[in-house]
Amino acid sequence: MKFDEFKELLDNNSLSLKDFSDLTSLSYSAVTKWKYLDEMPVWVRSWFEMYEKTKKIDDFKEKLFLFAEEIKKGS
């Protein structure tokens, strides 16, 4: 994965380089150096896949919780 694709994945997930470094426990400077290497570690793509799936599950759980609360109120 090239840096441009990495940046696009960050943008699509509303993450900054700092957010990504915090979430992955990497130093910010290590992540910013990837721009100059223009090659991301192989695990980055799968990390984004799991991040996106987890985010969808969390969103679904929140909607389900709100729906359950509405049902309780209607009972």
mmCIF file of the N, C-alpha and C atoms, coordinates in Angstrom:
data_MODEL
# 
_entry.id   MODEL 
# 
loop_
_atom_site.group_PDB 
_atom_site.id 
_atom_site.type_symbol 
_atom_site.label_atom_id 
_atom_site.label_alt_id 
_atom_site.label_comp_id 
_atom_site.label_asym_id 
_atom_site.label_entity_id 
_atom_site.label_seq_id 
_atom_site.pdbx_PDB_ins_code 
_atom_site.Cartn_x 
_atom_site.Cartn_y 
_atom_site.Cartn_z 
_atom_site.occupancy 
_atom_site.B_iso_or_equiv 
_atom_site.pdbx_formal_charge 
_atom_site.auth_seq_id 
_atom_site.auth_comp_id 
_atom_site.auth_asym_id 
_atom_site.auth_atom_id 
_atom_site.pdbx_PDB_model_num 
ATOM 1   N N  . MET A 1 1  ? 0.851   -1.173 0.000  1.00 0.00 ? 1  MET A N  1 
ATOM 2   C CA . MET A 1 1  ? 0.000   0.000  0.000  1.00 0.00 ? 1  MET A CA 1 
ATOM 3   C C  . MET A 1 1  ? 0.896   1.235  0.000  1.00 0.00 ? 1  MET A C  1 
ATOM 4   N N  . LYS A 1 2  ? 0.570   2.149  -0.879 1.00 0.00 ? 2  LYS A N  1 
ATOM 5   C CA . LYS A 1 2  ? 1.295   3.415  -0.959 1.00 0.00 ? 2  LYS A CA 1 
ATOM 6   C C  . LYS A 1 2  ? 0.686   4.427  0.009  1.00 0.00 ? 2  LYS A C  1 
ATOM 7   N N  . PHE A 1 3  ? 1.436   5.480  0.280  1.00 0.00 ? 3  PHE A N  1 
ATOM 8   C CA . PHE A 1 3  ? 0.986   6.472  1.254  1.00 0.00 ? 3  PHE A CA 1 
ATOM 9   C C  . PHE A 1 3  ? -0.322  7.136  0.833  1.00 0.00 ? 3  PHE A C  1 
ATOM 10  N N  . ASP A 1 4  ? -0.507  7.390  -0.458 1.00 0.00 ? 4  ASP A N  1 
ATOM 11  C CA . ASP A 1 4  ? -1.752  8.026  -0.921 1.00 0.00 ? 4  ASP A CA 1 
ATOM 12  C C  . ASP A 1 4  ? -2.976  7.191  -0.554 1.00 0.00 ? 4  ASP A C  1 
ATOM 13  N N  . GLU A 1 5  ? -2.879  5.887  -0.716 1.00 0.00 ? 5  GLU A N  1 
ATOM 14  C CA . GLU A 1 5  ? -3.990  5.007  -0.352 1.00 0.00 ? 5  GLU A CA 1 
ATOM 15  C C  . GLU A 1 5  ? -4.202  5.010  1.165  1.00 0.00 ? 5  GLU A C  1 
ATOM 16  N N  . PHE A 1 6  ? -3.110  5.007  1.902  1.00 0.00 ? 6  PHE A N  1 
ATOM 17  C CA . PHE A 1 6  ? -3.185  5.088  3.365  1.00 0.00 ? 6  PHE A CA 1 
ATOM 18  C C  . PHE A 1 6  ? -3.898  6.368  3.787  1.00 0.00 ? 6  PHE A C  1 
ATOM 19  N N  . LYS A 1 7  ? -3.511  7.483  3.184  1.00 0.00 ? 7  LYS A N  1 
ATOM 20  C CA . LYS A 1 7  ? -4.132  8.773  3.508  1.00 0.00 ? 7  LYS A CA 1 
ATOM 21  C C  . LYS A 1 7  ? -5.621  8.755  3.169  1.00 0.00 ? 7  LYS A C  1 
ATOM 22  N N  . GLU A 1 8  ? -5.972  8.143  2.067  1.00 0.00 ? 8  GLU A N  1 
ATOM 23  C CA . GLU A 1 8  ? -7.379  8.037  1.671  1.00 0.00 ? 8  GLU A CA 1 
ATOM 24  C C  . GLU A 1 8  ? -8.171  7.216  2.693  1.00 0.00 ? 8  GLU A C  1 
ATOM 25  N N  . LEU A 1 9  ? -7.576  6.129  3.180  1.00 0.00 ? 9  LEU A N  1 
ATOM 26  C CA . LEU A 1 9  ? -8.239  5.321  4.212  1.00 0.00 ? 9  LEU A CA 1 
ATOM 27  C C  . LEU A 1 9  ? -8.410  6.115  5.505  1.00 0.00 ? 9  LEU A C  1 
ATOM 28  N N  . LEU A 1 10 ? -7.413  6.898  5.849  1.00 0.00 ? 10 LEU A N  1 
ATOM 29  C CA . LEU A 1 10 ? -7.545  7.769  7.021  1.00 0.00 ? 10 LEU A CA 1 
ATOM 30  C C  . LEU A 1 10 ? -8.710  8.732  6.833  1.00 0.00 ? 10 LEU A C  1 
ATOM 31  N N  . ASP A 1 11 ? -8.737  9.387  5.689  1.00 0.00 ? 11 ASP A N  1 
ATOM 32  C CA . ASP A 1 11 ? -9.790  10.372 5.409  1.00 0.00 ? 11 ASP A CA 1 
ATOM 33  C C  . ASP A 1 11 ? -11.171 9.724  5.409  1.00 0.00 ? 11 ASP A C  1 
ATOM 34  N N  . ASN A 1 12 ? -11.288 8.558  4.775  1.00 0.00 ? 12 ASN A N  1 
ATOM 35  C CA . ASN A 1 12 ? -12.575 7.857  4.706  1.00 0.00 ? 12 ASN A CA 1 
ATOM 36  C C  . ASN A 1 12 ? -13.089 7.449  6.081  1.00 0.00 ? 12 ASN A C  1 
ATOM 37  N N  . ASN A 1 13 ? -12.179 7.289  7.018  1.00 0.00 ? 13 ASN A N  1 
ATOM 38  C CA . ASN A 1 13 ? -12.555 6.886  8.374  1.00 0.00 ? 13 ASN A CA 1 
ATOM 39  C C  . ASN A 1 13 ? -12.482 8.039  9.368  1.00 0.00 ? 13 ASN A C  1 
ATOM 40  N N  . SER A 1 14 ? -12.349 9.246  8.849  1.00 0.00 ? 14 SER A N  1 
ATOM 41  C CA . SER A 1 14 ? -12.282 10.464 9.679  1.00 0.00 ? 14 SER A CA 1 
ATOM 42  C C  . SER A 1 14 ? -11.202 10.368 10.753 1.00 0.00 ? 14 SER A C  1 
ATOM 43  N N  . LEU A 1 15 ? -10.044 9.872  10.342 1.00 0.00 ? 15 LEU A N  1 
ATOM 44  C CA . LEU A 1 15 ? -8.910  9.742  11.253 1.00 0.00 ? 15 LEU A CA 1 
ATOM 45  C C  . LEU A 1 15 ? -7.764  10.626 10.776 1.00 0.00 ? 15 LEU A C  1 
ATOM 46  N N  . SER A 1 16 ? -7.048  11.177 11.715 1.00 0.00 ? 16 SER A N  1 
ATOM 47  C CA . SER A 1 16 ? -5.820  11.909 11.399 1.00 0.00 ? 16 SER A CA 1 
ATOM 48  C C  . SER A 1 16 ? -4.637  10.955 11.604 1.00 0.00 ? 16 SER A C  1 
ATOM 49  N N  . LEU A 1 17 ? -3.467  11.392 11.191 1.00 0.00 ? 17 LEU A N  1 
ATOM 50  C CA . LEU A 1 17 ? -2.265  10.595 11.462 1.00 0.00 ? 17 LEU A CA 1 
ATOM 51  C C  . LEU A 1 17 ? -2.084  10.405 12.966 1.00 0.00 ? 17 LEU A C  1 
ATOM 52  N N  . LYS A 1 18 ? -2.381  11.443 13.723 1.00 0.00 ? 18 LYS A N  1 
ATOM 53  C CA . LYS A 1 18 ? -2.270  11.372 15.188 1.00 0.00 ? 18 LYS A CA 1 
ATOM 54  C C  . LYS A 1 18 ? -3.263  10.358 15.753 1.00 0.00 ? 18 LYS A C  1 
ATOM 55  N N  . ASP A 1 19 ? -4.502  10.391 15.265 1.00 0.00 ? 19 ASP A N  1 
ATOM 56  C CA . ASP A 1 19 ? -5.498  9.410  15.712 1.00 0.00 ? 19 ASP A CA 1 
ATOM 57  C C  . ASP A 1 19 ? -5.000  7.990  15.449 1.00 0.00 ? 19 ASP A C  1 
ATOM 58  N N  . PHE A 1 20 ? -4.501  7.771  14.232 1.00 0.00 ? 20 PHE A N  1 
ATOM 59  C CA . PHE A 1 20 ? -4.016  6.445  13.862 1.00 0.00 ? 20 PHE A CA 1 
ATOM 60  C C  . PHE A 1 20 ? -2.858  6.023  14.760 1.00 0.00 ? 20 PHE A C  1 
ATOM 61  N N  . SER A 1 21 ? -1.930  6.916  14.994 1.00 0.00 ? 21 SER A N  1 
ATOM 62  C CA . SER A 1 21 ? -0.785  6.568  15.846 1.00 0.00 ? 21 SER A CA 1 
ATOM 63  C C  . SER A 1 21 ? -1.249  6.244  17.264 1.00 0.00 ? 21 SER A C  1 
ATOM 64  N N  . ASP A 1 22 ? -2.221  6.985  17.770 1.00 0.00 ? 22 ASP A N  1 
ATOM 65  C CA . ASP A 1 22 ? -2.754  6.701  19.108 1.00 0.00 ? 22 ASP A CA 1 
ATOM 66  C C  . ASP A 1 22 ? -3.466  5.348  19.150 1.00 0.00 ? 22 ASP A C  1 
ATOM 67  N N  . LEU A 1 23 ? -4.298  5.078  18.146 1.00 0.00 ? 23 LEU A N  1 
ATOM 68  C CA . LEU A 1 23 ? -5.060  3.826  18.118 1.00 0.00 ? 23 LEU A CA 1 
ATOM 69  C C  . LEU A 1 23 ? -4.172  2.593  17.968 1.00 0.00 ? 23 LEU A C  1 
ATOM 70  N N  . THR A 1 24 ? -3.049  2.751  17.294 1.00 0.00 ? 24 THR A N  1 
ATOM 71  C CA . THR A 1 24 ? -2.144  1.626  17.062 1.00 0.00 ? 24 THR A CA 1 
ATOM 72  C C  . THR A 1 24 ? -0.960  1.592  18.031 1.00 0.00 ? 24 THR A C  1 
ATOM 73  N N  . SER A 1 25 ? -0.903  2.564  18.925 1.00 0.00 ? 25 SER A N  1 
ATOM 74  C CA . SER A 1 25 ? 0.200   2.673  19.896 1.00 0.00 ? 25 SER A CA 1 
ATOM 75  C C  . SER A 1 25 ? 1.562   2.820  19.225 1.00 0.00 ? 25 SER A C  1 
ATOM 76  N N  . LEU A 1 26 ? 1.560   3.452  18.069 1.00 0.00 ? 26 LEU A N  1 
ATOM 77  C CA . LEU A 1 26 ? 2.809   3.771  17.384 1.00 0.00 ? 26 LEU A CA 1 
ATOM 78  C C  . LEU A 1 26 ? 3.136   5.234  17.641 1.00 0.00 ? 26 LEU A C  1 
ATOM 79  N N  . SER A 1 27 ? 4.400   5.547  17.596 1.00 0.00 ? 27 SER A N  1 
ATOM 80  C CA . SER A 1 27 ? 4.759   6.954  17.761 1.00 0.00 ? 27 SER A CA 1 
ATOM 81  C C  . SER A 1 27 ? 4.314   7.727  16.519 1.00 0.00 ? 27 SER A C  1 
ATOM 82  N N  . TYR A 1 28 ? 3.921   8.955  16.742 1.00 0.00 ? 28 TYR A N  1 
ATOM 83  C CA . TYR A 1 28 ? 3.491   9.809  15.637 1.00 0.00 ? 28 TYR A CA 1 
ATOM 84  C C  . TYR A 1 28 ? 4.617   9.958  14.612 1.00 0.00 ? 28 TYR A C  1 
ATOM 85  N N  . SER A 1 29 ? 5.838   10.094 15.085 1.00 0.00 ? 29 SER A N  1 
ATOM 86  C CA . SER A 1 29 ? 6.968   10.273 14.162 1.00 0.00 ? 29 SER A CA 1 
ATOM 87  C C  . SER A 1 29 ? 7.179   9.040  13.288 1.00 0.00 ? 29 SER A C  1 
ATOM 88  N N  . ALA A 1 30 ? 6.941   7.852  13.841 1.00 0.00 ? 30 ALA A N  1 
ATOM 89  C CA . ALA A 1 30 ? 7.081   6.626  13.042 1.00 0.00 ? 30 ALA A CA 1 
ATOM 90  C C  . ALA A 1 30 ? 6.058   6.608  11.910 1.00 0.00 ? 30 ALA A C  1 
ATOM 91  N N  . VAL A 1 31 ? 4.838   7.007  12.231 1.00 0.00 ? 31 VAL A N  1 
ATOM 92  C CA . VAL A 1 31 ? 3.775   7.009  11.222 1.00 0.00 ? 31 VAL A CA 1 
ATOM 93  C C  . VAL A 1 31 ? 4.042   8.066  10.153 1.00 0.00 ? 31 VAL A C  1 
ATOM 94  N N  . THR A 1 32 ? 4.507   9.235  10.548 1.00 0.00 ? 32 THR A N  1 
ATOM 95  C CA . THR A 1 32 ? 4.762   10.287 9.558  1.00 0.00 ? 32 THR A CA 1 
ATOM 96  C C  . THR A 1 32 ? 5.940   9.931  8.647  1.00 0.00 ? 32 THR A C  1 
ATOM 97  N N  . LYS A 1 33 ? 6.857   9.105  9.112  1.00 0.00 ? 33 LYS A N  1 
ATOM 98  C CA . LYS A 1 33 ? 7.992   8.686  8.276  1.00 0.00 ? 33 LYS A CA 1 
ATOM 99  C C  . LYS A 1 33 ? 7.540   7.811  7.112  1.00 0.00 ? 33 LYS A C  1 
ATOM 100 N N  . TRP A 1 34 ? 6.392   7.154  7.259  1.00 0.00 ? 34 TRP A N  1 
ATOM 101 C CA . TRP A 1 34 ? 5.889   6.305  6.178  1.00 0.00 ? 34 TRP A CA 1 
ATOM 102 C C  . TRP A 1 34 ? 5.671   7.100  4.900  1.00 0.00 ? 34 TRP A C  1 
ATOM 103 N N  . LYS A 1 35 ? 5.363   8.377  5.038  1.00 0.00 ? 35 LYS A N  1 
ATOM 104 C CA . LYS A 1 35 ? 5.138   9.214  3.853  1.00 0.00 ? 35 LYS A CA 1 
ATOM 105 C C  . LYS A 1 35 ? 6.387   9.240  2.975  1.00 0.00 ? 35 LYS A C  1 
ATOM 106 N N  . TYR A 1 36 ? 7.539   9.303  3.599  1.00 0.00 ? 36 TYR A N  1 
ATOM 107 C CA . TYR A 1 36 ? 8.786   9.394  2.839  1.00 0.00 ? 36 TYR A CA 1 
ATOM 108 C C  . TYR A 1 36 ? 9.216   8.041  2.283  1.00 0.00 ? 36 TYR A C  1 
ATOM 109 N N  . LEU A 1 37 ? 8.798   6.974  2.947  1.00 0.00 ? 37 LEU A N  1 
ATOM 110 C CA . LEU A 1 37 ? 9.088   5.630  2.445  1.00 0.00 ? 37 LEU A CA 1 
ATOM 111 C C  . LEU A 1 37 ? 8.115   5.251  1.334  1.00 0.00 ? 37 LEU A C  1 
ATOM 112 N N  . ASP A 1 38 ? 6.918   5.856  1.376  1.00 0.00 ? 38 ASP A N  1 
ATOM 113 C CA . ASP A 1 38 ? 5.828   5.609  0.429  1.00 0.00 ? 38 ASP A CA 1 
ATOM 114 C C  . ASP A 1 38 ? 5.444   4.127  0.360  1.00 0.00 ? 38 ASP A C  1 
ATOM 115 N N  . GLU A 1 39 ? 5.646   3.437  1.455  1.00 0.00 ? 39 GLU A N  1 
ATOM 116 C CA . GLU A 1 39 ? 5.244   2.030  1.540  1.00 0.00 ? 39 GLU A CA 1 
ATOM 117 C C  . GLU A 1 39 ? 4.828   1.761  2.974  1.00 0.00 ? 39 GLU A C  1 
ATOM 118 N N  . MET A 1 40 ? 3.593   1.302  3.130  1.00 0.00 ? 40 MET A N  1 
ATOM 119 C CA . MET A 1 40 ? 3.069   1.038  4.467  1.00 0.00 ? 40 MET A CA 1 
ATOM 120 C C  . MET A 1 40 ? 3.393   -0.393 4.881  1.00 0.00 ? 40 MET A C  1 
ATOM 121 N N  . PRO A 1 41 ? 3.502   -0.642 6.175  1.00 0.00 ? 41 PRO A N  1 
ATOM 122 C CA . PRO A 1 41 ? 3.665   -2.022 6.637  1.00 0.00 ? 41 PRO A CA 1 
ATOM 123 C C  . PRO A 1 41 ? 2.481   -2.873 6.160  1.00 0.00 ? 41 PRO A C  1 
ATOM 124 N N  . VAL A 1 42 ? 2.707   -4.152 5.957  1.00 0.00 ? 42 VAL A N  1 
ATOM 125 C CA . VAL A 1 42 ? 1.682   -5.024 5.379  1.00 0.00 ? 42 VAL A CA 1 
ATOM 126 C C  . VAL A 1 42 ? 0.436   -5.142 6.254  1.00 0.00 ? 42 VAL A C  1 
ATOM 127 N N  . TRP A 1 43 ? 0.563   -4.955 7.543  1.00 0.00 ? 43 TRP A N  1 
ATOM 128 C CA . TRP A 1 43 ? -0.578  -5.121 8.442  1.00 0.00 ? 43 TRP A CA 1 
ATOM 129 C C  . TRP A 1 43 ? -1.554  -3.952 8.411  1.00 0.00 ? 43 TRP A C  1 
ATOM 130 N N  . VAL A 1 44 ? -1.184  -2.829 7.815  1.00 0.00 ? 44 VAL A N  1 
ATOM 131 C CA . VAL A 1 44 ? -2.020  -1.625 7.862  1.00 0.00 ? 44 VAL A CA 1 
ATOM 132 C C  . VAL A 1 44 ? -3.357  -1.840 7.150  1.00 0.00 ? 44 VAL A C  1 
ATOM 133 N N  . ARG A 1 45 ? -3.346  -2.500 6.010  1.00 0.00 ? 45 ARG A N  1 
ATOM 134 C CA . ARG A 1 45 ? -4.591  -2.736 5.275  1.00 0.00 ? 45 ARG A CA 1 
ATOM 135 C C  . ARG A 1 45 ? -5.571  -3.560 6.109  1.00 0.00 ? 45 ARG A C  1 
ATOM 136 N N  . SER A 1 46 ? -5.090  -4.633 6.713  1.00 0.00 ? 46 SER A N  1 
ATOM 137 C CA . SER A 1 46 ? -5.986  -5.469 7.527  1.00 0.00 ? 46 SER A CA 1 
ATOM 138 C C  . SER A 1 46 ? -6.437  -4.725 8.781  1.00 0.00 ? 46 SER A C  1 
ATOM 139 N N  . TRP A 1 47 ? -5.610  -3.845 9.308  1.00 0.00 ? 47 TRP A N  1 
ATOM 140 C CA . TRP A 1 47 ? -6.024  -3.046 10.465 1.00 0.00 ? 47 TRP A CA 1 
ATOM 141 C C  . TRP A 1 47 ? -7.228  -2.183 10.087 1.00 0.00 ? 47 TRP A C  1 
ATOM 142 N N  . PHE A 1 48 ? -7.162  -1.542 8.921  1.00 0.00 ? 48 PHE A N  1 
ATOM 143 C CA . PHE A 1 48 ? -8.287  -0.714 8.480  1.00 0.00 ? 48 PHE A CA 1 
ATOM 144 C C  . PHE A 1 48 ? -9.536  -1.555 8.234  1.00 0.00 ? 48 PHE A C  1 
ATOM 145 N N  . GLU A 1 49 ? -9.369  -2.729 7.663  1.00 0.00 ? 49 GLU A N  1 
ATOM 146 C CA . GLU A 1 49 ? -10.523 -3.607 7.443  1.00 0.00 ? 49 GLU A CA 1 
ATOM 147 C C  . GLU A 1 49 ? -11.204 -3.935 8.765  1.00 0.00 ? 49 GLU A C  1 
ATOM 148 N N  . MET A 1 50 ? -10.433 -4.270 9.773  1.00 0.00 ? 50 MET A N  1 
ATOM 149 C CA . MET A 1 50 ? -11.001 -4.593 11.083 1.00 0.00 ? 50 MET A CA 1 
ATOM 150 C C  . MET A 1 50 ? -11.575 -3.347 11.759 1.00 0.00 ? 50 MET A C  1 
ATOM 151 N N  . TYR A 1 51 ? -10.918 -2.221 11.608 1.00 0.00 ? 51 TYR A N  1 
ATOM 152 C CA . TYR A 1 51 ? -11.418 -0.968 12.188 1.00 0.00 ? 51 TYR A CA 1 
ATOM 153 C C  . TYR A 1 51 ? -12.788 -0.634 11.602 1.00 0.00 ? 51 TYR A C  1 
ATOM 154 N N  . GLU A 1 52 ? -12.907 -0.740 10.283 1.00 0.00 ? 52 GLU A N  1 
ATOM 155 C CA . GLU A 1 52 ? -14.172 -0.423 9.620  1.00 0.00 ? 52 GLU A CA 1 
ATOM 156 C C  . GLU A 1 52 ? -15.275 -1.392 10.033 1.00 0.00 ? 52 GLU A C  1 
ATOM 157 N N  . LYS A 1 53 ? -14.965 -2.676 10.119 1.00 0.00 ? 53 LYS A N  1 
ATOM 158 C CA . LYS A 1 53 ? -15.956 -3.667 10.552 1.00 0.00 ? 53 LYS A CA 1 
ATOM 159 C C  . LYS A 1 53 ? -16.393 -3.405 11.990 1.00 0.00 ? 53 LYS A C  1 
ATOM 160 N N  . THR A 1 54 ? -15.441 -3.129 12.840 1.00 0.00 ? 54 THR A N  1 
ATOM 161 C CA . THR A 1 54 ? -15.752 -2.865 14.248 1.00 0.00 ? 54 THR A CA 1 
ATOM 162 C C  . THR A 1 54 ? -16.616 -1.618 14.385 1.00 0.00 ? 54 THR A C  1 
ATOM 163 N N  . LYS A 1 55 ? -16.314 -0.601 13.600 1.00 0.00 ? 55 LYS A N  1 
ATOM 164 C CA . LYS A 1 55 ? -17.099 0.634  13.637 1.00 0.00 ? 55 LYS A CA 1 
ATOM 165 C C  . LYS A 1 55 ? -18.543 0.362  13.211 1.00 0.00 ? 55 LYS A C  1 
ATOM 166 N N  . LYS A 1 56 ? -18.727 -0.449 12.167 1.00 0.00 ? 56 LYS A N  1 
ATOM 167 C CA . LYS A 1 56 ? -20.075 -0.800 11.714 1.00 0.00 ? 56 LYS A CA 1 
ATOM 168 C C  . LYS A 1 56 ? -20.829 -1.573 12.793 1.00 0.00 ? 56 LYS A C  1 
ATOM 169 N N  . ILE A 1 57 ? -20.151 -2.492 13.448 1.00 0.00 ? 57 ILE A N  1 
ATOM 170 C CA . ILE A 1 57 ? -20.781 -3.270 14.521 1.00 0.00 ? 57 ILE A CA 1 
ATOM 171 C C  . ILE A 1 57 ? -21.166 -2.358 15.675 1.00 0.00 ? 57 ILE A C  1 
ATOM 172 N N  . ASP A 1 58 ? -20.274 -1.459 16.054 1.00 0.00 ? 58 ASP A N  1 
ATOM 173 C CA . ASP A 1 58 ? -20.576 -0.514 17.139 1.00 0.00 ? 58 ASP A CA 1 
ATOM 174 C C  . ASP A 1 58 ? -21.774 0.368  16.790 1.00 0.00 ? 58 ASP A C  1 
ATOM 175 N N  . ASP A 1 59 ? -21.832 0.838  15.546 1.00 0.00 ? 59 ASP A N  1 
ATOM 176 C CA . ASP A 1 59 ? -22.968 1.656  15.110 1.00 0.00 ? 59 ASP A CA 1 
ATOM 177 C C  . ASP A 1 59 ? -24.265 0.857  15.165 1.00 0.00 ? 59 ASP A C  1 
ATOM 178 N N  . PHE A 1 60 ? -24.215 -0.395 14.715 1.00 0.00 ? 60 PHE A N  1 
ATOM 179 C CA . PHE A 1 60 ? -25.398 -1.255 14.746 1.00 0.00 ? 60 PHE A CA 1 
ATOM 180 C C  . PHE A 1 60 ? -25.849 -1.510 16.182 1.00 0.00 ? 60 PHE A C  1 
ATOM 181 N N  . LYS A 1 61 ? -24.902 -1.779 17.070 1.00 0.00 ? 61 LYS A N  1 
ATOM 182 C CA . LYS A 1 61 ? -25.245 -2.017 18.477 1.00 0.00 ? 61 LYS A CA 1 
ATOM 183 C C  . LYS A 1 61 ? -25.911 -0.792 19.093 1.00 0.00 ? 61 LYS A C  1 
ATOM 184 N N  . GLU A 1 62 ? -25.424 0.383  18.761 1.00 0.00 ? 62 GLU A N  1 
ATOM 185 C CA . GLU A 1 62 ? -26.017 1.617  19.279 1.00 0.00 ? 62 GLU A CA 1 
ATOM 186 C C  . GLU A 1 62 ? -27.453 1.776  18.780 1.00 0.00 ? 62 GLU A C  1 
ATOM 187 N N  . LYS A 1 63 ? -27.670 1.534  17.487 1.00 0.00 ? 63 LYS A N  1 
ATOM 188 C CA . LYS A 1 63 ? -29.022 1.622  16.936 1.00 0.00 ? 63 LYS A CA 1 
ATOM 189 C C  . LYS A 1 63 ? -29.943 0.581  17.566 1.00 0.00 ? 63 LYS A C  1 
ATOM 190 N N  . LEU A 1 64 ? -29.432 -0.611 17.772 1.00 0.00 ? 64 LEU A N  1 
ATOM 191 C CA . LEU A 1 64 ? -30.217 -1.674 18.392 1.00 0.00 ? 64 LEU A CA 1 
ATOM 192 C C  . LEU A 1 64 ? -30.582 -1.306 19.825 1.00 0.00 ? 64 LEU A C  1 
ATOM 193 N N  . PHE A 1 65 ? -29.646 -0.739 20.559 1.00 0.00 ? 65 PHE A N  1 
ATOM 194 C CA . PHE A 1 65 ? -29.899 -0.303 21.930 1.00 0.00 ? 65 PHE A CA 1 
ATOM 195 C C  . PHE A 1 65 ? -30.985 0.773  21.957 1.00 0.00 ? 65 PHE A C  1 
ATOM 196 N N  . LEU A 1 66 ? -30.877 1.752  21.065 1.00 0.00 ? 66 LEU A N  1 
ATOM 197 C CA . LEU A 1 66 ? -31.883 2.815  21.010 1.00 0.00 ? 66 LEU A CA 1 
ATOM 198 C C  . LEU A 1 66 ? -33.257 2.259  20.642 1.00 0.00 ? 66 LEU A C  1 
ATOM 199 N N  . PHE A 1 67 ? -33.287 1.310  19.725 1.00 0.00 ? 67 PHE A N  1 
ATOM 200 C CA . PHE A 1 67 ? -34.541 0.670  19.338 1.00 0.00 ? 67 PHE A CA 1 
ATOM 201 C C  . PHE A 1 67 ? -35.149 -0.074 20.523 1.00 0.00 ? 67 PHE A C  1 
ATOM 202 N N  . ALA A 1 68 ? -34.320 -0.790 21.271 1.00 0.00 ? 68 ALA A N  1 
ATOM 203 C CA . ALA A 1 68 ? -34.800 -1.518 22.452 1.00 0.00 ? 68 ALA A CA 1 
ATOM 204 C C  . ALA A 1 68 ? -35.351 -0.554 23.491 1.00 0.00 ? 68 ALA A C  1 
ATOM 205 N N  . GLU A 1 69 ? -34.717 0.588  23.661 1.00 0.00 ? 69 GLU A N  1 
ATOM 206 C CA . GLU A 1 69 ? -35.201 1.601  24.601 1.00 0.00 ? 69 GLU A CA 1 
ATOM 207 C C  . GLU A 1 69 ? -36.566 2.136  24.171 1.00 0.00 ? 69 GLU A C  1 
ATOM 208 N N  . GLU A 1 70 ? -36.739 2.350  22.878 1.00 0.00 ? 70 GLU A N  1 
ATOM 209 C CA . GLU A 1 70 ? -38.026 2.829  22.367 1.00 0.00 ? 70 GLU A CA 1 
ATOM 210 C C  . GLU A 1 70 ? -39.123 1.795  22.606 1.00 0.00 ? 70 GLU A C  1 
ATOM 211 N N  . ILE A 1 71 ? -38.798 0.533  22.429 1.00 0.00 ? 71 ILE A N  1 
ATOM 212 C CA . ILE A 1 71 ? -39.771 -0.536 22.672 1.00 0.00 ? 71 ILE A CA 1 
ATOM 213 C C  . ILE A 1 71 ? -40.168 -0.559 24.143 1.00 0.00 ? 71 ILE A C  1 
ATOM 214 N N  . LYS A 1 72 ? -39.178 -0.403 25.032 1.00 0.00 ? 72 LYS A N  1 
ATOM 215 C CA . LYS A 1 72 ? -39.471 -0.389 26.473 1.00 0.00 ? 72 LYS A CA 1 
ATOM 216 C C  . LYS A 1 72 ? -40.407 0.759  26.832 1.00 0.00 ? 72 LYS A C  1 
ATOM 217 N N  . LYS A 1 73 ? -40.181 1.911  26.225 1.00 0.00 ? 73 LYS A N  1 
ATOM 218 C CA . LYS A 1 73 ? -41.022 3.077  26.506 1.00 0.00 ? 73 LYS A CA 1 
ATOM 219 C C  . LYS A 1 73 ? -42.456 2.844  26.036 1.00 0.00 ? 73 LYS A C  1 
ATOM 220 N N  . GLY A 1 74 ? -42.597 2.111  24.947 1.00 0.00 ? 74 GLY A N  1 
ATOM 221 C CA . GLY A 1 74 ? -43.918 1.850  24.395 1.00 0.00 ? 74 GLY A CA 1 
ATOM 222 C C  . GLY A 1 74 ? -44.690 0.781  25.142 1.00 0.00 ? 74 GLY A C  1 
ATOM 223 N N  . SER A 1 75 ? -44.015 0.027  25.995 1.00 0.00 ? 75 SER A N  1 
ATOM 224 C CA . SER A 1 75 ? -44.685 -1.068 26.716 1.00 0.00 ? 75 SER A CA 1 
ATOM 225 C C  . SER A 1 75 ? -45.505 -0.583 27.870 1.00 0.00 ? 75 SER A C  1 
# 
